[in-house]
Amino acid sequence: MRAIAGSRRRLRVAILDLVSKRPSRKLYARVMKPNLASIMPQVVAVWCQQLGHDVRFVCYTGFEDLSQELADDADILVIGAFTSAAQTAYAISNLYRRRGAITVLGGPHARCYPEDAARYFDYVLGFTDKTTVEDVLRDCAPHRPLGVLLGARRQPLDLPGVQERWQFIEPTIAKAPTFKLVPMIGSMGCPYTCSFCIDSVVDYQPLAFEQIREDLRFLLGKMRRPRVAWHDPNFGVRFDDYLTTIEEAVPAGSIDFIAESSLSLLSEPNLRRLRKNGFKGMLPGIESWYSLGNKSKTGRNIGADKVKQVSEHVNLILEYIPYVQANFVLGLDFDQGPEPFELTKQFVDRSPGAFPGFSLLSAFGRAAPLNLELQREDRVLPFPFHFLDNNKAMNVRPKRYDWPEFYDHLIDLTRYAFSWPRIYRRMRANQTAIPKWLNVVRAVSSEGFGRLKYHSRIRRLLDTDRTVRQFFEGEAKILPKFYEAKIRQDLGPLWDLLPPAALCHDHLAYLKSQQARPAQAPARSAARRANGLTPPDLRARLDDQAGLLVVRE
């Protein structure tokens, strides 16, 4: 074993940001995947260096050969992954454990499914600050068969900025042939309480404005005309503070920005200021025609009235911001019959310049309070993580639809939104070249035509494959062959490294953990000893919010 428990020596740390869950050669993946790099793996890489360790950083976009990119002499491997890449992460962890390395998982999947991830990693990280990373590197020991769950009580108060992360940002965006986005973040958490969102229970917290100024000035010295993608869950909550910071940092319009923001923040005076300061893309969340009026600034308006009001607002945004993606969640409990889908078609026609982003209602483990209610109602299905990307599987049985009806409406809406007449209208409505080109590429690739093809195949299987229909109805837990074959195909050589039990997971683990908490409390010390947490400078505590065993100094 290379890594020694309690070791203070200089470690060889490999950090892998899993942007893609499988190899790809598609044009859209080539153009966009490098621009989807996460910030926290870069942050952890900086912290590891600051703590005196050697770091090798890889952002996997689907085009790299991981066997060549990742050194096989790493003492410790840290992976950041969304849930859809979990099984890829599990296979890679298994490979590196065989080589004698210690493995660590962080990112959304670690927060959402810590019990499952602990079966395949030595450490599973929730909220992660520098002290959490230091704890891992100090202990650096195998914890098997169950890994240790670690986490801070809250999100970190500050993060290394672009200048400190540039050594990892630069080679990542260099993989994008033309369109390059630099990831930045100005705040964490969100003031809204959307019940399906992982940030709904995270306190809103702005980061240091002075660091934002320094990073923007740094970027102007590195790129001729930088493009920045803000990773804030909801950019601009403290609108005047952020825009003043940008205005003080760089000349107006010298940097292009893309951000996700709520409609309630995008008033016309704010839009004028955003345009002046180079904002070129906005991704507002509309979500539903029947709820979340505070987020969309529609008050009590619902249904057709909300469509009219939101469409007018989105068209106003398009007068100032060249690129707009309007985000919807399909299958919410408020929805019933064809009306929600028909209203979305009306929006597509009323706001032809906006790219419609459709997500299926999904319950990601511990991500949101709503998930406990859905698990109590036995509506959560054990779809493999590989398909939990908001599109390939809806792991919540809809409240007011049967499955064939829901998929009929979904396919009809997708076909309508990405038909050639709508693609043409969208292209004509966009005024500049990049939005025109990007919307066409997205529509004819995996996000438009690809999803229509996939949804149509699932709809046929609901009629022709009894195992698929039983799985969707919750009548059987056996994974249909269709899904197993798809995972095998996508993982390629990694399939043989996937632990046999890793195809499935306990989809009720969150609920069971809440029910078992009082009975488990006396056993914490024994669990800690069983996990090998013997260093005297480590202590265990139970996180009040998540109910997880965590270790901190």
N, C-alpha and C positions, 0 to 999 in steps of 0.2 A: 504494500500500500504506500503510494507516494506521499499522500497527505498525512500528517501526524496530528492527533488530537492535541489541541492547545498550542500548536506550533506558532512561533513568532517569526519563522523564517520567511524569506522572500518567496512568494508563491507564483507559479505560472498560471494566470487566470485567463480562461477563454470565455468570451461573452458573445452570445448568439442572439440576434434580434430576428425572430421568425416572422418576417413580413408575409411570406408565402408558406403554405402548408405542403406544397408539392412542386416538382419541376414543371416549368412552363416555357414555351417558346412563342407565346402569343404576342401580337403587336402591342395591345393595350397593357399587358403585364410589363413588357419591356419599357414602355413609356412611363407608366405610372407607379409601378411597385417600388422603385427606389425612393419615390416621393412620399411613400406611406410609412417610412421609418419611424419608429417610436422614439420618444425622448428619454424615457427612464433607462433603457439599456446603455445609452450613451452616458447618462448621469452616473450610473453604477460603475462604468468603465473609468470615469474621471476619479470617482471616490477610491477605487481600488489602486489607481496610480498614486493618489495622494497618501494612501496608507502604506506605500512602499512596495507594491507588487508589480510584476510584469504583466502586461495586458495584451491580448490579441482579440481584436473586435471584428465581428463578421455580421453584416446585414444580409440575410438570405432572401433574395427576391424571386427565387425559382430558376435562375439562370446559372447560379454558381454550383460547382462541384464541392459539396461539403467535405468529402474525403480529402480534398486538397486544401480547402480553405481553413479547416480546423486542425491545428496541430494535435498529434496523438500523444504528446508528452505533457498535456495540461494536468496540473494538480487539481484544479477545480473548474468546472464548467457551469456558467450561469446562463440560463435561457430565459428570454422574455417572450411570452406567447399569449395570443388571444385563444379563446376556447376552441375555435375551429382548427387551430394548429396543435392542439393538445396531444393527439396521438402521434404526430410527427415528433413532438418534443419528447414523449415517452420513449419512443424508439431510439432517439439520439442519446437520451439519458442512459438507457440500457447499454448501448454501445460503450459509452465512456465509463460507466461503472465497471464493465468487464475489463477495461484497460487500466483500472485502478484509480480513476478520478472520483472526486466528490462532485455531486451534481446539485444544482440549485435552480428552482423555478420561481420566477416572479412575473408580474403582469396581470392582466385581467383574469386569466384562467386560474392563477394561484389564489386570487381573491374570491373567485366565484365557487371553485370546487377544491378547497384545500384538503378535504378528507381523501378524495380520490388521488390527487397529485402526490400526497404523502406516501402513497404506495410505490411510487416510481422515482422519487427524488429524496436526497438526504435532507434538504431544507426546502421549505415552501414559504414564500414571503408574502405577507399582506402589505399594509402600508409600509413603505421602505424609506428610511432615512439613512444617513451616513453611519450612525451608531449601529443600526441593524446590520449593515454590510460588515462593519468592523467585528460584530459578534460572530458572524458566519466565518470570516477569515481567521479569527482567533481560534475558534473551536475546530473547524475544518476536519471533521471526523465523519466516518460512515455512520448513518443512523438507519438501520434496516432490521426488520422488514418495514417499519413505519418511520418516515422522515419526521423531522421536527418542524412545527409550525411557528414561524417568527413574524413579529410585526410591531411597528410603532403604534402608539395610541392614536395618532392623527397623521395626516399628510405632512411632509417636511415643510418647514417655514421658508426655506430657500433652496435653490437648485443651481448647479453649475450652469452658466450661461453659454451662449453660442461660442464666444471666444475660447472658453475652456473645452468645449465639446468639438471644436472645429476639426481637430485631428481625426475624429470619427465621422463627422458630417461630410467633410470634403470627399473622401473616397466613396461614400455612399451615394451622394447625388451625382458623382461622376459616372455612375452606371446608367443614369438616365441620358438618352441620346440628345435631347433638345430641351424639353421642359423640365426645369429643376426647381424644387421647392426646399427651402431651408426651414426645418421645424423649430418653432419657438413657442413658449407658453408664458402667459402673463398672469394666470390665476388657476386655482384648482377648486373643485367643488362647484355647486350650482345653487342659486337661491330658489329655483323651482322644485316642485315635489312630484314630478311625473312618476307614477307608481311603478313603472316598468324600467326605470333608468338607474344605473349603477351609481350615478352621482347625486341621486335625490336625497340620500342620507349623509352626504359629505358636506360639511360646512363650507360656505363660500370663503375663499381666502386669496386676496391679491398677493402677487409676488412683488419684489422690489422694483420700483419704477426706475431707479437710477441704473440698475443692471440692464433694463430694457434699453435705455438710452445708449449705454456703452455698447451693447450688442449690435444695435442698428448702425451705429457709427463704424463699428468693426466690419460689419458686412459690406458697407459701401467701399471700404478699402480692399475687399477681397473679390468682389464681383462687380461687373460693369453696371448691371441693373438687377439687383437681387429680387427674388420672389420669396416671400415668407408665408408659410402656412401656420396660422395660430392654432395650437392644439387645445386651447381652452374649451371646456365643455360648453361655455356660453360666453363668447367674447364680448367685452364692452359693458359689463354690468356697471362698472364705474366709468361711464363713457367719457366724461370730460377729462378725467385723470389720464386715461389711456391715450386719448387723442392729443392732449396737451403734451404728453411724454413723447409721442411720435413727432409732433410738430417741432419740439425743442431739439430733437435728436438729429433729424435729417431734413434736407430741403423737401418741400412739398412735391409729391409725385416721383421721388427718386427711387422709391422701393415699391414694388407691387405686393399687395397683401390679399390673402384669402382667409376667411374666418367663418366659424359657425356661430350664429347669433339668433336670438329670438326676434320675432316680428315686433314685439312690444318695444324693442330698443331701436327699431329702424324707422324712426319718424323722418319727415322730409328734411328738417334742419340737420339732423344727424347724418342723413344720407349725403347732403351737400358737403359736409365736413369729411365724410369718408371718401367721397370721390376726389376731393381736393388732395387728400393725403395718399392716394394711390391704391385704394381698395378696389380690386378687380373681380372678386368672387365672394358670394355670400351663400351660406347653407342654412336657411331658417327652418326650424321644425314646426310644421303645421300639425302633424300627428293624426288628429281626429277632427271630424266635422261635428262632433257632439260633445266634446269636452275640451279642457285645457284652454279655455278662453283667455285666461290671464296671460298665458305665454304668447298667444297670437294676437293679443290686444283686440279681441272681438267680444269681450264681455259675455253677455248671455245669448248672443246670436248663435244659433246652431243650424245645421242642415243647409238649405239653399241660401239662406241669408248669410251664413258664414262663408259659403263659397264665394258669393258676390263680393263681400267685404275683403276677404283674403286675396282674391284675384286682383282686385283694384290695388291692394297694397303691394302685391308682388310686381304688378306692372309698373307701379311707381318706383320700386326698387330698381327694376331693369332700366329705367331712365337714367339712373345714376351709376349702377353697378353692372358691368357687362355680362357677368356670369352668375346665374342664380340656380341653385338646386333646392327644390322644395321637398321636404322629407315627410313621409307618411308612415304610420304603423297600421297594418291591416290585420283584422281579426280581433280587435279590442271588444271587450264585453258590451260596449255601448252599441256595437254594430249589429244590424239585423236586416236580412233580405238583400235585395239588389241595390237599395238606395245609396249606401255608402260608396259603392263602386261607381254608380252612375254619377254621383256628385263629384267624384274625383275625375271622371271623364269631362264633366263640365269645367272643372278647373283647368284641365289640360287644354281645352279649347279656349277658355277665357284668357289664359296666360301662356300662350304658345311658346314664349321665349324661355320659360323655366324648364329645367330638366327635372322630371319627376323621379324621386327616389323612394322605392317601395320596400318596406321591411315587414316581415311577418312577426307577429307577436311571439316572443321567445322568453322563456324563464331561465336565466343563467344562474343556476344554483343559488348562492347567497347574494346575488347582485342587488336585489331590491326587496323591500318588505312585501310587495305583492306576491312574491314567489312562495312565501309561507302559506298564504291563503290558497293559492293554486294547488300546492301540494296537499294541504288538508282536504281540499275538494277532490283529490285524486285526478286532477286534470293534466298533470305533467307527465310527459311520455319519455321513456329512456332512449331517445335518439342518440347515436354515437356523437361524441364531441365534433368529429370531423365535419358534420353537417350543420352545426350550430353557428351559422354566420349571418343569421337574420333572413336568409333567403332559401337555402337548400332544404331546410326543415323547419316546420312550425311545431315545437315540442309542447304546445299547450292545446288541448282539445277545445275548439271554439265553443262558446256558451250558447250561441243562437244559430249555429249552422251545423249540418252534417258535413262530413268531409267532401263528398262529391260536389255538393252545392257550393261549398267554399272555394274549391279548386276551379269549378266552372266560372265563378265570378272573377277569381284571380287571373285566370288565363284570358278571359275576355278583356279585362282591364289592361293587362300587359300587352296583349295583341293590339289594342286600340292605341295605347300611349306610344308604342314603338312601331306603329305602321308607317309605311313610306310617306303617306300624306302628312302625318304628324311630324315625322323626322324633317320633311321638307319645310313645313311651317316653322318648326323650331329653328332651322338653319336660317330661314329668311328673317325671323324675328331677332336673331342675334346680330349685333352691329359690327363686331370685330372678328378677326380671323380665328384666333385661338378658341373662343367659345363655339364658333360655327364648327370647326374641325373636331373639337373635343366631344361635343354633343353627338355628332354623327358617329364617331368611333365608339363611343360608349353605347349608343343605341344598337349598332350592328354587331357588337362583340358580346361578351359574357353578360353584361348588365341588361341588355335588351333582348336581342334574338336568343342569346344563350339561355337566359332564364325562361323565356317562353318555351323553348324546346324542353328544358328540364321539367318545368311544371306540367307540361303536356304529357310527358312520360310518366310522371307520378300519377296523374289523373287516370291514365290507362291502367296502371298497375292496381289502382284502387278497385277497378272493375274485374281485372283478369287474374290477379294474384291474391289468393285468399290470405296468405301469410302477411302481406302488406296491409290489407284492410284490417286484419285482427290486431296487428301491431299499432296501427293508427287509432283504433278504437279502445286500446288498452286491454284487450281481451287476451293477449299473449305477449310475453316478454322476450320471446325468441327473435333474434335479429333476422329479418328477411335477407335472403341471399343477395338480393340486388344491392343492399347497402354494404354488405361485407365485400362483395366484388368491387364496388367502387372504391372503398378504402384501399384494398389490395392494389388496384390499378394506380391510384394516386401516390401511394407511398413507394411503389417500385421496390428497389433494393432494401429500403427500410422496413418493408413488411415483415421480413424474416427476423428483424430485431424487435418487433412489437411484442411485448409480453402478452401471452394468450388471454389473460383476464382483462387486458386494456381495451378490448373492443367495446366493453360495456361498463356502466358505472351505476352506482346507487343514486337514482334520480330523486330520492326522498331523503338524502343525507342531511340536508339543511333542517328539515322538519324533525328528523330523529335526534339531531344534536340538541335542538331546543327542548324536546321532551325528556332527554336523558341528562340534561345539565345538573339538576339537583343531586341525582344519584351518583354522578361522576365526580362531584367536587371532592369527596374524601380521598379519591384515588389519584389525585393529581401528582403527588410526590412519587408514588409508585410508577406512574406512567413516565414521569420525568427520568427516573432511574432506568427504566426499561429502554428509554430512548438514548441512554448513554450520556445525559447532560451532567457530567460530573465536575467540570471546572468550578472552583469555588466562587469565581467572579461572575457567574451566571445564575440568574434566578428565574423561576417560572411565575407567571401571573395569568389570570383569566381575563381576556379582553371583554369589557362590559358589553360592548355592542355586538360583537360577532360570536362570542362564546367559544373562542379558539384558545388552545394552549399556545402561549407565545413566550419567547425568551428575550429578556433585555437586561442590560447592565443595571 
